[in-house]
Amino acid sequence: MDTQEALAALNLCIAPADEAHSLPPVFYSSSDMLKVEIERIFGSGWVGIGRSDRWASPGDFAAMDIAGVPVIVVRGRDGQLNAFANSCRHRGAKLLAGNGHCRGIKCPFHGWAYKLDGRLAGVPHMERAKNFNKDEYRLITFHAAERAGFAFLCLAQDAPGIDVWLGDFEALHAPWNLGELVSTRRREFEVACNWKPFLEVFNEYYHLPYVHPDSINDVYCPPDAPDDTAGAYVSQFGPTERTGGLLQSCQVDPLPTMKSLKGRNRNGVRYSWIFPNMTFAAGGDAVWVYETYPLGAGRCRVGMTACFAPDTVAMADFAGRVPQYYRRLDEAIAEDILALEEQQAGLNSAFARPGRFSPLLESNVAGFARWYAEQMQN
């Protein structure tokens, strides 16, 4: 199947969940399709890069790879989040690696130095260069934005409006006071699967009794119908028996329910997926967030963050009680990864074919497939 045939096959995904087909397997296994994704998905719209408090103070930075583009995200001295190409304007060396704190950005190769707003500040041994103007050599800048405690980046020169991209996202999630939550742990790891299935499995109920029978399946009740959303995201709420933040065998000492929540929101989990690559579960006592970044057609990097309400984090015994929440996240994700890597092996087969969705149990996945198909065909 060539690229045009594959893109045409996406027509079967542009339908309601009860009629739509899943994405053709070639979009999970082909390096050629990944190149199209980089151009039409990661290179044109907003990409989720995690919680804003990753950059709590001016000078806090994270160096990351956005679909093959090395990027620096750093909090400026004015409090604004800045994003730059991680490439020195001298001879292209990478400037920073990992996560950390800096007073400025200095190239380790030849010492060119930049301010936190990207301006070139210092250039050793350039006195004899004719017509050299430092103002013409600031770092290449990308768009960055923050909403509801989440951070976003756009590589395109003409970025879509972030509020148009998110639509009614903030209104739907207002009960959780997402912008006030405190991130208490972040993990990053790699998985031998395409970036999309990791997000898909997080957003569907279908797999729970088969992948998580002894860990979390008993906590989850059948979900509500999917929400009718406006914006580049999907969301679905589901009630729970006790809390979804703990393993089903370890429900004896849950953290308190968020004071902002009322009614059914106190006893359930809202699963939301901000397209293309960031998803989260908003429960009564905790919120956990994932981003995925493609490293190849069959491999991705994942960021996982656990968040809690400020008054919960301030509790005297929080440090002693929160590990059981981290254990739930780690054990469930380990079970998912085993299934995902086996799924990837099947998707790589020349005989893999698209399937159909369970309308109630996979509504978020169907919503993503519809959005993805539309973006890839534009």
Buried (B, 14 or more C-beta within 10 A) or exposed (E): BEEEEBBEBBEBBBBEBEEBBBBBBBBBBBEEBBBBBBEBBBBBBBBBBBBBBBBEEBBBBBBBEBBBBBBBBBBBEEEBBBBBBBBBBBEEBBBBEEBEEBEBBBBEEBEBBBBBBBBBBBBEEEEEEEEEEBEEBBBEEBBBBBBBBBBBBBBEEEBBEBEEBBBBBBEBBEBBBBBBBBBBBBBBEEBBBBBBBBBBBBBBBBBBEEBBEEBBBBBBEEBBEBBEBEBBBBBBBBBBEBBBBBBBEBBEEBBEBBEEBEEEBBBBBBBBBBBBBBBBBBBBBBBBBBBBBBBEBBBBBBBBBBBBBEEBBEBEEBEEEBEBBBEBBEBBBEBBBEBBBEBBBEBBEEEBEBEBBBBBBBBBBBBBBBBBBEBBEE
